[in-house]
């Protein structure tokens, strides 16, 4: 049975939140650049409209889920037998 450490899962959640925020700002920037062609605007201030709040929450959940899935499916160092020795 595979034992997933709390540290790896916590790191995946934190990484998912950070990556989700950065992706939100990139998507909002790209949509903001094409405001005139798309016909709607997306604000980076998620309190101004519901679309950007849903976009932010969706990207955070998607990225967090992807990182947790990657942690869940990848073997730990103990399982693979690979250990790094500290060089002093």
Helices and strands as residue ranges (DSSP letters): H 6-33, H 35-38, H 50-73, H 77-80
